[in-house]
Amino acid sequence: MIYCLNPSCSKPKNPNHVEVCQTCGTELHLNTRYLVKKTLGQGGFGATFLAVDTGLPGDPVCVIKQLRPSNTSENFLKMARELFEREAETLGRLGNHPQIPRLLDYFEEKEQFFLVQEFVNGANLQRYVKENGPFTEVKVRQFLTEILPLFEYIHSQKVIHRDIKPANIIRRDVDNKLVLIDFGAVKNRVEEVMAESGDDSPLTSFAVGTPGYASPEQMSMRPTYASDIYSLGATCVYLLTGKSPKDIGYDAETGMLNWEKQVTVSKHFKGILNKMLDMSVRDRYQSPQAVLDAIELEAYSDTLSQGLVQAKPTESTPATTETESEQSYSRRTAQIAESIRKRRTRQGLPTSQSRETTQAQGSGAMTAGKTKSGTSRKLNAKDVITQYQKGRRDFSKVNLYRLNLEETTLKQAIFRNTNLMQVNFHKADLREADFANAVLRRGILREAKLNHAFFSQADLQKADLRKADLTLANFSNAKLTDANLCGANLTNAKITEEQLAEVQTNWATIMPNGKRALW
């Protein structure tokens, strides 16, 4: 099927073998080379189409965006042409980034303007949520850590996207990376000039972004870089709830998006989203890096709070062996657990069985399931599995030292600051699990499913991660010295070159770029 792009054509669909539209007689080869196969979307400013480029071998697929100005006066067309060319130049520059579709061509034909861009094969996040359900908090945090560097790049090029929403973010099939599409830059710049002229054309009606995702200042035709931060926050709310901001509603007094009752997230992450969604531009995060810093701070927060109850070491403290270090770790965490016990009760258990200690079993401090103080039990493998099956997900600050949890399913479990030293997670399903600040030293995670796992600040020294699926895992500031990643899949994982230099890999290891390690 070939589509005719004449806006006045009553029957634009044509069979593949014809050269001109059978209804209106319009030439079907756009710019002598592009044949439109499918409509992807339409709006007041124009339309987007899926097309093939017959000028290249194999007729590769591309996307064509058409701008149809409603005002065809000579002055307006001259202005639109200048702005269109300026935007094509901007998109051409942005397309150098691997997560932005490349600009392939741009041209004017019969007082209409066309941009030809690379086609991205994959599912957008709106479709993904509809098919798979909402994201967890861990997965949204990982989404932000993956997408925010892209926004940092865009803003560094002095470009505001202005239409951030789930439908405009695609998870690309070929490499699983997030790709940002539909910048809408042409319509916005035309809109700004039209707004000044007072012309109430369709361009001014459709060029301010998507209601619910667009910030107040953007809806008032005054977008800033922080406007994209607001839209990204609204996108996160959709990922968490599966609901559009318009369906959630707003607080009548503050005007803030009333999302907090829709989903349960940690206090810290709630604060991050609320600051992204602040109605005041001044009080909102001013840059993508500021949001990233806030997310990274969350991983440090528990460690910092623990530091308040730890004794400051003296300069004369001698170096210790690994066994002595583990014993020191056990004594210190037992003291911390006692402090925590006085302030909290453990989730899902009577107050007499208050929060578990993180004391290591190997230190000898555990006797008959109790600490030396006799105040708390260590969970065994059966406890963990049973409580997880009953709905418990948070195992933060628990002592799970050396447990055998082989082939267990613990998806989306939270193990923040948990002692998992020498734990056996062989072939376990730990997708989207949160291991921030956890101790996994010498842990067995061989062949485990760890997609989207969060290892920020975790201790994975000498851990066995052979053949583990670590796609999109986050190893920010994790300790990985001598960890074994032979045969592991690290596609799109957040891991530095310095960290990779400290681990063991082989020819079967798939690196973050999706390619095999060089040997």
HELIX and SHEET records of a PDB file:
HELIX    1   1 GLU A   74  LEU A   94  1                                  21    
HELIX    2   2 LEU A  125  ASN A  132  1                                   8    
HELIX    3   3 GLU A  137  SER A  156  1                                  20    
HELIX    4   4 PRO A  166  ASN A  168  5                                   3    
HELIX    5   5 ALA A  185  SER A  197  1                                  13    
HELIX    6   6 PRO A  202  PHE A  206  1                                   5    
HELIX    7   7 PRO A  216  MET A  219  1                                   4    
HELIX    8   8 TYR A  225  THR A  241  1                                  17    
HELIX    9   9 PRO A  245  ILE A  248  1                                   4    
HELIX   10  10 GLU A  260  GLN A  262  5                                   3    
HELIX   11  11 LYS A  267  MET A  276  1                                  10    
HELIX   12  12 PRO A  288  GLY A  307  1                                  20    
HELIX   13  13 GLU A  322  ARG A  343  1                                  22    
HELIX   14  14 THR A  351  GLN A  353  5                                   3    
HELIX   15  15 GLN A  361  SER A  363  5                                   3    
HELIX   16  16 ALA A  381  GLN A  389  1                                   9    
HELIX   17  17 GLU A  497  GLU A  502  1                                   6    
SHEET    1   A 2 ILE A   2  TYR A   3  0                                        
SHEET    2   A 2 LYS A  13  ASN A  14 -1                                        
SHEET    1   B 5 TYR A  34  GLY A  43  0                                        
SHEET    2   B 5 GLY A  46  ASP A  53 -1                                        
SHEET    3   B 5 VAL A  61  LEU A  67 -1                                        
SHEET    4   B 5 GLN A 112  GLU A 118 -1                                        
SHEET    5   B 5 LEU A 103  GLU A 109 -1                                        
SHEET    1   C 3 GLY A 122  ASN A 124  0                                        
SHEET    2   C 3 ILE A 169  ARG A 172 -1                                        
SHEET    3   C 3 LEU A 178  LEU A 180 -1                                        
END                                                                             
